[in-house]
Amino acid sequence: MDKTQTNQSTVSLLGPLVKKYLSPYSGQLAIAVFFMMIAAAATAGFAKLLQPVLDQAMIGVQKNPDTIAVIIPLGAMIFASFVVRGLATYIHTIKMNKISQSIVADIQRDVFSHFMTLDLKFFHKYPSGQLVSRVTNDVNVMRTAVSDSLTGLGSNFLTLMFLIAVMVMQDWRLSLVTFTIFPFASGLVAYLGRRLRKVSKSIQGETANLMGVLTQIFQGIRQVQAYGMENRERKRAGAAVMSVRNLNIKAARISNLSTPINEILVGGVVFGIIVYGGYRIADGELTPGGLMSFIAAFSLAYEPMKKLAKLNNALQLGLGAAERVDEMMKETTSIIEKPNAHELTTQKPSITFKDVNFSYENMEENKQALHDVSMTIEAGKVTALVGPSGGGKTTILSLVLRFYDPRSGEIRIDGQDTRDVTVSSLRKNMALVSQDVTIFDDTIAGNISYGLPFATEEQITKAAKDAAADEFILALPHGYQTQVGENGVLLSGGQRQRISLARAILRDAPILLLDEATSALDNESERLIQKTLETLEKDRTTLVIAHRLSTIQSADKIIVMDKGRIAEQGTHSELLIKNGIYARMYNSTGFDES
């Protein structure tokens, strides 16, 4: 990437950030800038006061001791400049820090909110560890960059301008000598900034990879330990750690390269000031106090110059992270809600598939997950989906929930195309119980009421009893207020499944979706919950993916899926008479239908 491209990229990234996130704090920013100017003026005032202190007070007193009284007011003014600078610096630093922290918090909320609008395809594309890294690590790098930049950029720039003004006032010829450093220093800063931006993106990418690796290991720790793969995972995590470490070392080398080069440049300039200034004093064109004031102004100006170079480094690191965040913010969902979408309101809906075709993005062109599927899931009745793995059962469930849209064909609920209704109202009318149970790091009560946050204690307890969960919940240390840990680690598989069922029961939606809902239960628990499900299914449109065929024999309709097509459909007895796929599955003893 050349210099022009980098500058354009910087502007394109900073422009929207400033416009969207800084403008709401313009009032506070104006106050901070006001105190920055006061602090900068106080610093320049100190440098300017050194001339009368040396010429009038020190040298003057040496020649005429009666003039010693002038030292006190000059010393008091210098003391006052330090007091004013200290107070003003404190005020503008706190104010700018508050603004920068607020801006990054706004960005963090917006990034997460944007993630919540995206479809499952996006979450399948990026591992969870990488997404967490975008919201936390990348934005935290931006936090440091924004905080340092907003706090230091204005302050150091204003201080530098005031001090340059003092230098020009003291001697414009000497000022020209010092200005020779600026082109070299600015060129160095730009060059190092471009390199840092590139390294920063690599650092954030490798950090996201590290977080992804660690997340996978921690989530699969049972398998890691069961198969004795600890050493393999140590090496995998170690390699990711070393990759981040090496890139950070590279970034440190680049960012600190400016220090020795700038010191050499400044040393040369100071040499020129002393030599040239000495000749001007000898010619009577400059006083010793004037030269001292000039050197003090230059020395004080050198600090903000160095800080500005460091700030550019921090800014470039932050912009590297900002580019990655910007990439995420440009991700779009394939589930588009129409501008005129209406609410889905239904009490006893039917679900109709008409000529539905669907394929996932990673599937081969000549393969599809569903082929011309047409069927009706009748209102108020139980429809079961069975068939070999990969037959399309879970895909049908995902399409009903509108996690995806069909490539062609249509899906109607109560006669309404799912693409014509709002996504929120569509899913509000559904309750899902999946074999992949999700339990949040919350209380038992909080997990049961997840889909109905304002449920009463009585409603939660009744749902738990209906799901045959009340007994084991009351046996826990804190009953319904027991914290269950990440993904319900403190609960057994069957207990997590029953919590999930209680959640669906409490939801009380007209459409019930059961994906292997009793797969993690023992026979006794399954019998208890099966009775509950029979009660729950009454007057509801229920779609069941069955693992155990014994659980769906009483279904009003059984649809057999095979290779993305409907192979058979009918009642249990009708399908047995046909002696087709279903009959073979039912009579098979070792068939795995998951």
C-alpha positions as CSV (number, residue, x, y, z in Angstrom):
1,M,0.0,0.0,0.0
2,D,1.5,3.3,-1.0
3,K,1.4,6.6,0.9
4,T,-1.6,8.0,-1.0
5,Q,-3.6,4.9,-0.5
6,T,-2.8,4.9,3.2
7,N,-3.8,8.6,3.6
8,Q,-7.0,7.9,1.8
9,S,-7.7,4.9,4.0
10,T,-7.0,7.0,7.1
11,V,-9.4,9.7,6.0
12,S,-12.0,7.2,5.0
13,L,-11.8,5.5,8.4
14,L,-11.5,8.6,10.5
15,G,-14.2,10.6,8.6
16,P,-17.2,8.4,9.6
17,L,-15.8,7.9,13.1
18,V,-15.6,11.6,13.7
19,K,-18.9,12.4,12.1
20,K,-20.9,9.7,13.8
21,Y,-19.2,9.3,17.1
22,L,-17.4,12.5,18.0
23,S,-20.1,15.0,17.0
24,P,-22.5,14.1,19.9
25,Y,-19.8,15.2,22.3
26,S,-18.9,18.5,20.5
27,G,-19.9,20.6,23.5
28,Q,-17.6,18.7,25.9
29,L,-14.9,18.8,23.2
30,A,-15.0,22.6,23.0
31,I,-14.5,22.8,26.8
32,A,-11.6,20.5,26.6
33,V,-10.0,22.4,23.7
34,F,-10.4,25.6,25.7
35,F,-8.4,24.2,28.6
36,M,-5.8,22.8,26.1
37,M,-5.2,26.3,24.8
38,I,-4.8,27.6,28.4
39,A,-2.3,24.8,29.2
40,A,-0.4,25.4,25.9
41,A,-0.3,29.2,26.5
42,A,1.0,28.6,30.0
43,T,3.8,26.4,28.7
44,A,4.8,29.0,26.1
45,G,4.5,31.8,28.7
46,F,7.1,30.0,30.8
47,A,9.5,29.8,27.9
48,K,9.0,33.5,27.1
49,L,9.5,34.5,30.8
50,L,13.0,33.0,30.8
51,Q,14.4,35.9,28.8
52,P,13.6,38.6,31.3
53,V,14.5,36.3,34.2
54,L,18.0,35.9,32.7
55,D,18.5,39.3,31.2
56,Q,16.8,41.6,33.7
57,A,16.9,39.6,36.9
58,M,20.1,37.4,36.8
59,I,22.4,39.5,34.7
60,G,20.8,42.8,35.8
61,V,21.2,42.0,39.5
62,Q,24.9,41.0,38.9
63,K,25.5,44.5,37.4
64,N,23.1,46.4,39.8
65,P,22.2,44.6,43.1
66,D,19.4,47.2,43.8
67,T,17.3,45.6,41.0
68,I,16.9,42.3,42.9
69,A,13.3,43.1,43.7
70,V,12.4,42.3,40.1
71,I,13.2,38.6,40.7
72,I,10.1,38.1,43.0
73,P,7.4,39.1,40.5
74,L,9.1,37.2,37.7
75,G,9.4,34.1,39.9
76,A,5.8,34.4,40.9
77,M,4.7,34.6,37.2
78,I,6.7,31.5,36.4
79,F,5.1,29.7,39.4
80,A,1.7,30.8,38.3
81,S,2.3,29.5,34.8
82,F,3.0,26.0,36.3
83,V,-0.1,26.1,38.4
84,V,-2.3,27.2,35.5
85,R,-0.8,24.5,33.2
86,G,-1.2,21.8,35.8
87,L,-4.9,22.6,36.5
88,A,-5.8,23.1,32.8
89,T,-4.0,19.9,31.8
90,Y,-5.9,17.9,34.5
91,I,-9.3,19.3,33.3
92,H,-8.7,18.7,29.6
93,T,-7.2,15.3,30.1
94,I,-10.2,14.1,32.2
95,K,-12.6,15.6,29.8
96,M,-11.0,14.1,26.7
97,N,-10.6,10.7,28.4
98,K,-14.3,10.7,29.2
99,I,-15.1,11.6,25.5
100,S,-12.8,8.9,24.1
101,Q,-14.2,6.2,26.5
102,S,-17.7,7.1,25.6
103,I,-16.9,7.0,21.8
104,V,-15.4,3.5,22.1
105,A,-18.3,2.3,24.2
106,D,-20.7,3.5,21.5
107,I,-18.6,1.7,18.9
108,Q,-18.6,-1.5,21.0
109,R,-22.4,-1.4,21.4
110,D,-22.9,-0.7,17.7
111,V,-20.6,-3.6,16.6
112,F,-22.5,-6.1,18.9
113,S,-25.9,-4.7,17.8
114,H,-24.9,-5.2,14.2
115,F,-23.9,-8.8,14.9
116,M,-27.4,-9.4,16.3
117,T,-28.9,-8.3,13.0
118,L,-26.9,-10.9,10.9
119,D,-28.1,-14.3,9.9
120,L,-26.7,-17.8,10.8
121,K,-24.6,-17.8,7.7
122,F,-22.5,-15.1,9.2
123,F,-22.0,-16.9,12.5
124,H,-21.1,-20.1,10.6
125,K,-18.5,-18.1,8.6
126,Y,-16.7,-16.7,11.7
127,P,-15.8,-18.7,14.7
128,S,-17.2,-17.3,18.0
129,G,-13.7,-16.6,19.3
130,Q,-13.0,-14.3,16.4
131,L,-16.3,-12.4,16.9
132,V,-15.5,-12.0,20.6
133,S,-12.1,-10.6,19.6
134,R,-13.7,-8.1,17.3
135,V,-16.0,-6.7,20.1
136,T,-13.3,-6.9,22.8
137,N,-9.7,-6.9,21.6
138,D,-10.1,-4.9,18.4
139,V,-12.3,-2.3,20.0
140,N,-10.0,-2.2,23.0
141,V,-7.0,-1.4,20.7
142,M,-9.2,1.3,19.2
143,R,-10.0,2.5,22.8
144,T,-6.3,3.0,23.5
145,A,-5.8,4.8,20.2
146,V,-8.8,7.0,20.5
147,S,-8.1,7.8,24.2
148,D,-4.4,8.7,23.5
149,S,-5.1,10.5,20.3
150,L,-8.0,12.7,21.6
151,T,-6.3,13.4,24.9
152,G,-2.8,14.1,23.4
153,L,-3.3,15.2,19.8
154,G,-5.0,18.6,20.5
155,S,-2.9,19.3,23.6
156,N,0.5,18.6,22.0
157,F,-0.4,20.3,18.8
158,L,-1.5,23.5,20.5
159,T,1.5,23.4,22.8
160,L,3.8,23.0,19.8
161,M,2.1,25.9,17.9
162,F,2.4,28.3,20.9
163,L,6.1,27.4,21.4
164,I,6.9,27.8,17.8
165,A,5.3,31.3,18.0
166,V,7.7,32.0,21.0
167,M,10.7,30.8,18.9
168,V,9.7,33.0,16.0
169,M,9.2,36.0,18.2
170,Q,12.7,35.5,19.8
171,D,14.5,35.0,16.5
172,W,13.0,34.1,13.2
173,R,16.5,33.2,11.7
174,L,17.1,30.6,14.4
175,S,13.6,29.3,13.9
176,L,14.4,28.5,10.3
177,V,17.4,26.5,11.5
178,T,15.1,24.4,13.7
179,F,12.4,23.9,11.1
180,T,14.8,21.8,9.0
181,I,14.0,18.9,11.3
182,F,10.3,18.9,10.5
183,P,10.3,17.5,7.0
184,F,12.6,14.6,8.0
185,A,10.6,13.9,11.2
186,S,7.2,14.0,9.5
187,G,8.4,11.8,6.7
188,L,9.7,9.3,9.2
189,V,6.4,9.4,11.1
190,A,4.4,8.7,7.9
191,Y,6.7,5.8,6.9
192,L,6.5,4.1,10.3
193,G,2.8,4.7,10.5
194,R,2.2,2.8,7.2
195,R,4.2,-0.1,8.4
196,L,2.5,-0.1,11.8
197,R,-1.0,-0.1,10.2
198,K,-0.1,-3.3,8.3
199,V,1.5,-5.0,11.4
200,S,-1.5,-4.0,13.5
201,K,-4.0,-5.7,11.2
202,S,-1.8,-8.8,11.4
203,I,-1.7,-8.6,15.2
204,Q,-5.5,-8.3,15.5
205,G,-5.9,-11.2,13.1
206,E,-3.5,-13.5,15.0
207,T,-5.1,-12.4,18.3
208,A,-8.5,-13.4,17.0
209,N,-7.1,-16.7,15.9
210,L,-5.6,-17.2,19.4
211,M,-9.0,-16.5,21.0
212,G,-10.7,-18.9,18.5
213,V,-8.2,-21.7,19.4
214,L,-8.6,-21.1,23.1
215,T,-12.4,-21.0,22.8
216,Q,-12.4,-24.3,20.9
217,I,-10.2,-26.0,23.4
218,F,-12.1,-24.8,26.5
219,Q,-15.5,-25.7,24.9
220,G,-14.2,-29.2,24.0
221,I,-12.1,-29.8,27.2
222,R,-14.0,-33.1,27.9
223,Q,-13.0,-34.5,24.5
224,V,-9.4,-33.1,24.9
225,Q,-8.9,-34.9,28.2
226,A,-10.8,-38.0,27.3
227,Y,-8.6,-38.6,24.2
228,G,-5.4,-37.5,26.0
229,M,-4.8,-34.6,23.6
230,E,-3.5,-32.1,26.1
231,N,0.0,-31.9,24.6
232,R,-1.3,-31.4,21.1
233,E,-3.5,-28.6,22.3
234,R,-0.6,-27.0,24.3
235,K,1.4,-27.0,21.1
236,R,-1.5,-25.5,19.0
237,A,-2.2,-22.8,21.6
238,G,1.5,-22.2,22.1
239,A,2.0,-21.7,18.3
240,A,-0.8,-19.1,18.3
241,V,0.6,-17.3,21.4
242,M,4.1,-17.1,19.8
243,S,2.7,-15.8,16.6
244,V,1.0,-12.9,18.5
245,R,4.2,-12.4,20.5
246,N,6.4,-12.1,17.4
247,L,4.1,-9.6,15.7
248,N,4.0,-7.5,18.9
249,I,7.8,-7.5,19.1
250,K,7.9,-6.4,15.4
251,A,5.4,-3.6,16.2
252,A,7.5,-2.4,19.1
253,R,10.6,-2.3,16.9
254,I,8.9,-0.2,14.3
255,S,7.1,2.2,16.7
256,N,10.3,2.8,18.7
257,L,12.6,3.3,15.7
258,S,11.7,7.0,15.6
259,T,13.3,7.6,19.0
260,P,17.1,7.2,18.1
261,I,16.6,8.9,14.7
262,N,14.7,11.9,16.2
263,E,17.4,12.2,18.9
264,I,20.1,12.4,16.3
265,L,18.1,15.0,14.3
266,V,17.4,17.1,17.4
267,G,21.0,16.9,18.5
268,G,22.1,18.3,15.2
269,V,19.6,21.1,15.4
270,V,20.7,22.0,19.0
271,F,24.3,22.1,17.8
272,G,23.2,24.6,15.0
273,I,21.2,26.7,17.5
274,I,24.2,27.0,19.9
275,V,26.7,27.8,17.2
276,Y,24.6,30.2,15.3
277,G,23.1,31.8,18.4
278,G,26.6,32.3,19.8
279,Y,27.6,34.3,16.8
280,R,24.4,36.4,17.0
281,I,25.1,37.2,20.7
282,A,28.7,38.1,19.8
283,D,27.3,40.5,17.1
284,G,24.9,42.0,19.6
285,E,21.8,40.9,17.7
286,L,20.6,38.5,20.4
287,T,20.9,38.5,24.2
288,P,21.9,35.5,26.4
289,G,18.3,35.5,27.8
290,G,16.9,35.5,24.3
291,L,19.0,32.5,23.3
292,M,18.1,30.7,26.6
293,S,14.4,31.5,26.0
294,F,14.7,30.1,22.5
295,I,16.5,26.9,23.5
296,A,13.9,26.4,26.3
297,A,11.0,26.9,23.8
298,F,12.7,24.4,21.4
299,S,13.3,21.9,24.2
300,L,9.7,22.2,25.3
301,A,8.5,21.9,21.7
302,Y,10.6,18.7,21.2
303,E,8.5,16.9,23.8
304,P,5.1,17.4,22.0
305,M,6.9,16.6,18.7
306,K,8.0,13.2,20.1
307,K,4.5,12.7,21.6
308,L,2.8,13.5,18.3
309,A,5.0,10.9,16.7
310,K,4.1,8.3,19.3
311,L,0.4,9.3,19.0
312,N,0.6,8.6,15.2
313,N,1.9,5.2,16.0
314,A,-0.9,4.5,18.5
315,L,-3.4,6.0,15.9
316,Q,-2.1,3.7,13.2
317,L,-2.4,0.7,15.5
318,G,-6.0,1.7,16.3
319,L,-6.8,2.3,12.6
320,G,-5.5,-1.2,11.9
321,A,-8.1,-2.5,14.4
322,A,-10.7,-0.1,13.0
323,E,-10.3,-1.6,9.5
324,R,-11.1,-5.0,10.9
325,V,-14.1,-3.7,12.8
326,D,-15.2,-1.8,9.6
327,E,-15.1,-5.1,7.7
328,M,-17.5,-6.6,10.2
329,M,-19.8,-3.6,10.1
330,K,-20.0,-4.0,6.3
331,E,-21.3,-7.6,6.6
332,T,-24.9,-7.9,5.5
333,T,-27.6,-10.4,6.2
334,S,-29.3,-12.5,3.6
335,I,-32.5,-12.4,5.6
336,I,-33.9,-9.1,4.3
337,E,-37.1,-7.8,5.9
338,K,-39.3,-6.0,3.4
339,P,-40.1,-2.3,4.2
340,N,-43.9,-3.1,4.2
341,A,-43.6,-6.3,6.2
342,H,-46.5,-6.9,8.5
343,E,-46.9,-8.6,11.8
344,L,-47.7,-12.3,11.8
345,T,-50.7,-12.9,14.1
346,T,-52.1,-16.4,14.2
347,Q,-53.6,-18.7,16.8
348,K,-53.7,-22.0,14.9
349,P,-51.4,-21.8,11.9
350,S,-50.7,-24.3,9.1
351,I,-47.3,-24.3,7.5
352,T,-47.1,-24.9,3.8
353,F,-44.0,-25.7,1.7
354,K,-44.4,-25.2,-2.1
355,D,-41.7,-26.3,-4.5
356,V,-39.0,-25.3,-2.0
357,N,-35.3,-25.7,-3.1
358,F,-32.4,-24.9,-0.9
359,S,-28.6,-25.3,-0.9
360,Y,-26.0,-24.1,1.5
361,E,-23.2,-21.9,0.2
362,N,-20.5,-24.5,0.8
363,M,-22.4,-27.2,-1.1
364,E,-21.3,-28.4,-4.6
365,E,-23.2,-26.8,-7.5
366,N,-25.0,-30.0,-8.4
367,K,-26.1,-30.7,-4.9
368,Q,-29.0,-29.3,-2.9
369,A,-30.1,-29.7,0.7
370,L,-33.8,-29.7,-0.4
371,H,-35.3,-30.6,-3.8
372,D,-38.7,-29.4,-4.8
373,V,-40.2,-30.0,-1.4
374,S,-44.0,-29.5,-1.2
375,M,-45.9,-30.4,2.0
376,T,-48.4,-29.1,4.5
377,I,-47.9,-29.2,8.3
378,E,-51.5,-29.0,9.3
379,A,-52.8,-26.6,11.9
380,G,-53.2,-27.9,15.4
381,K,-51.6,-31.3,14.5
382,V,-48.3,-33.1,15.0
383,T,-46.1,-33.6,12.0
384,A,-43.0,-35.7,12.4
385,L,-39.9,-35.6,10.2
386,V,-37.8,-38.7,10.0
387,G,-35.1,-40.1,7.8
388,P,-31.4,-40.8,7.5
389,S,-28.8,-38.2,8.5
390,G,-28.4,-35.5,5.8
391,G,-31.9,-36.0,4.6
392,G,-32.9,-32.3,5.1
393,K,-34.9,-32.5,8.4
394,T,-33.0,-29.8,10.2
395,T,-32.9,-27.6,7.1
396,I,-36.7,-27.6,7.0
397,L,-36.8,-26.5,10.7
398,S,-34.3,-23.7,9.9
399,L,-36.4,-22.5,7.0
400,V,-39.5,-22.4,9.1
401,L,-37.7,-20.3,11.6
402,R,-36.3,-18.2,8.7
403,F,-32.7,-18.7,9.7
404,Y,-32.4,-19.0,5.9
405,D,-34.6,-18.3,2.9
406,P,-35.3,-20.8,0.2
407,R,-33.5,-20.5,-3.1
408,S,-36.8,-20.9,-4.9
409,G,-40.3,-21.7,-3.9
410,E,-42.2,-20.4,-0.9
411,I,-43.1,-21.1,2.7
412,R,-46.4,-19.9,4.0
413,I,-47.7,-19.8,7.6
414,D,-51.4,-19.4,7.8
415,G,-51.4,-18.4,4.1
416,Q,-48.7,-15.7,4.7
417,D,-45.4,-15.9,3.0
418,T,-42.6,-15.9,5.6
419,R,-40.8,-13.2,3.6
420,D,-43.8,-10.9,3.9
421,V,-43.9,-10.8,7.7
422,T,-41.5,-9.3,10.2
423,V,-38.9,-11.7,11.5
424,S,-39.6,-10.8,15.1
425,S,-43.3,-11.6,14.8
426,L,-42.6,-14.8,12.9
427,R,-40.3,-16.1,15.6
428,K,-42.5,-14.8,18.4
429,N,-45.0,-17.4,17.3
430,M,-42.6,-20.3,17.7
431,A,-40.9,-22.2,20.5
432,L,-37.9,-24.3,19.7
433,V,-36.4,-27.2,21.6
434,S,-33.2,-28.5,20.1
435,Q,-31.0,-31.4,20.7
436,D,-28.1,-28.9,20.9
437,V,-29.4,-27.3,24.2
438,T,-28.1,-23.8,25.0
439,I,-28.0,-23.0,28.6
440,F,-26.7,-19.5,29.6
441,D,-24.5,-18.7,32.6
442,D,-27.5,-17.6,34.6
443,T,-29.9,-18.9,37.2
444,I,-32.3,-21.8,36.6
445,A,-35.2,-19.3,36.7
446,G,-33.4,-17.0,34.3
447,N,-32.8,-19.8,31.8
448,I,-36.4,-21.0,31.9
449,S,-37.8,-17.4,31.4
450,Y,-35.2,-16.6,28.6
451,G,-38.0,-16.4,26.0
452,L,-40.4,-14.6,28.4
453,P,-38.3,-12.3,30.6
454,F,-41.3,-10.9,32.6
455,A,-42.6,-14.3,33.6
456,T,-43.8,-14.6,37.2
457,E,-42.3,-17.1,39.7
458,E,-45.5,-19.1,39.6
459,Q,-45.3,-19.4,35.8
460,I,-41.7,-20.5,35.9
461,T,-42.4,-23.1,38.5
462,K,-45.4,-24.5,36.6
463,A,-43.4,-24.7,33.4
464,A,-40.6,-26.6,35.3
465,K,-43.1,-29.0,36.8
466,D,-44.6,-29.7,33.3
467,A,-41.1,-30.4,32.0
468,A,-40.5,-32.8,34.9
469,A,-37.7,-30.5,36.1
470,D,-39.1,-29.2,39.4
471,E,-37.8,-32.1,41.5
472,F,-34.1,-31.8,40.5
473,I,-34.3,-28.0,40.6
474,L,-35.5,-28.0,44.2
475,A,-32.6,-30.4,45.2
476,L,-30.0,-27.8,44.0
477,P,-28.3,-25.7,46.6
478,H,-30.3,-22.5,45.8
479,G,-33.3,-24.0,43.9
480,Y,-34.4,-21.9,41.1
481,Q,-31.8,-19.2,41.9
482,T,-28.9,-21.6,41.4
483,Q,-26.2,-20.4,38.9
484,V,-25.7,-23.2,36.4
485,G,-22.3,-22.0,34.9
486,E,-21.3,-21.6,31.3
487,N,-23.5,-23.7,29.0
488,G,-25.1,-25.3,32.1
489,V,-21.9,-27.1,33.1
490,L,-23.3,-27.9,36.6
491,L,-26.2,-29.8,35.0
492,S,-26.4,-33.2,33.4
493,G,-27.5,-33.6,29.8
494,G,-31.0,-34.7,30.7
495,Q,-31.4,-31.8,33.2
496,R,-30.3,-29.3,30.5
497,Q,-32.8,-30.8,28.1
498,R,-35.6,-30.4,30.7
499,I,-34.7,-26.8,31.3
500,S,-34.9,-26.3,27.5
501,L,-38.4,-27.9,27.5
502,A,-39.5,-25.8,30.4
503,R,-38.4,-22.7,28.4
504,A,-40.5,-23.8,25.4
505,I,-43.5,-24.6,27.6
506,L,-43.3,-21.1,29.2
507,R,-43.1,-19.5,25.8
508,D,-46.6,-20.9,25.0
509,A,-46.3,-20.2,21.3
510,P,-48.8,-21.6,18.7
511,I,-46.0,-23.3,16.7
512,L,-43.9,-25.9,18.5
513,L,-40.6,-27.1,16.9
514,L,-39.0,-30.1,18.5
515,D,-35.5,-31.1,17.2
516,E,-34.7,-34.4,18.9
517,A,-36.3,-32.9,22.1
518,T,-35.9,-36.0,24.2
519,S,-32.6,-37.4,22.8
520,A,-30.6,-36.6,26.0
521,L,-33.2,-38.1,28.4
522,D,-33.3,-41.5,30.0
523,N,-36.3,-43.8,29.5
524,E,-38.1,-42.8,32.7
525,S,-37.6,-39.0,32.1
526,E,-38.6,-39.5,28.4
527,R,-41.9,-41.1,29.4
528,L,-42.7,-38.3,31.9
529,I,-41.9,-35.6,29.3
530,Q,-43.6,-37.4,26.5
531,K,-46.9,-37.1,28.4
532,T,-46.1,-33.4,28.9
533,L,-45.4,-33.0,25.2
534,E,-48.7,-34.7,24.3
535,T,-50.5,-32.2,26.5
536,L,-48.4,-29.3,25.1
537,E,-49.0,-30.3,21.5
538,K,-52.8,-30.1,21.8
539,D,-54.2,-27.3,19.7
540,R,-50.6,-26.4,18.5
541,T,-49.0,-26.8,15.2
542,T,-46.1,-29.1,16.0
543,L,-43.2,-30.1,13.9
544,V,-41.0,-32.9,15.3
545,I,-37.7,-34.2,14.2
546,A,-37.6,-37.7,15.6
547,H,-34.6,-39.8,16.6
548,R,-36.5,-42.5,18.4
549,L,-39.4,-43.6,16.2
550,S,-41.3,-44.9,19.2
551,T,-41.8,-41.2,20.2
552,I,-43.7,-40.2,17.1
553,Q,-46.0,-43.2,16.4
554,S,-49.0,-41.2,17.4
555,A,-48.1,-38.3,15.2
556,D,-50.9,-37.2,12.8
557,K,-48.5,-37.3,9.9
558,I,-45.0,-38.7,9.4
559,I,-42.9,-37.3,6.6
560,V,-39.8,-39.4,5.5
561,M,-37.0,-37.3,4.1
562,D,-34.2,-38.9,2.1
563,K,-31.5,-36.9,0.2
564,G,-33.4,-33.7,0.4
565,R,-36.6,-35.1,-1.0
566,I,-39.9,-36.3,0.5
567,A,-39.7,-40.1,0.1
568,E,-42.9,-41.0,1.9
569,Q,-45.6,-39.6,4.1
570,G,-48.5,-40.9,6.0
571,T,-49.4,-42.2,9.5
572,H,-47.3,-44.8,11.3
573,S,-49.5,-47.6,10.3
574,E,-49.9,-46.5,6.7
575,L,-46.1,-46.2,6.3
576,L,-45.6,-49.7,7.8
577,I,-48.0,-51.1,5.3
578,K,-46.0,-49.4,2.4
579,N,-43.0,-51.4,3.6
580,G,-40.6,-48.6,2.4
581,I,-37.9,-46.6,4.0
582,Y,-39.9,-45.9,7.2
583,A,-40.7,-49.6,7.7
584,R,-37.0,-50.6,7.2
585,M,-36.0,-47.9,9.7
586,Y,-38.6,-49.0,12.2
587,N,-37.6,-52.7,11.9
588,S,-33.9,-51.9,12.0
589,T,-32.2,-52.3,15.4
590,G,-29.0,-50.3,14.8
591,F,-30.1,-47.5,12.6
592,D,-28.9,-44.0,13.5
593,E,-31.3,-41.4,12.3
594,S,-29.6,-38.4,13.8
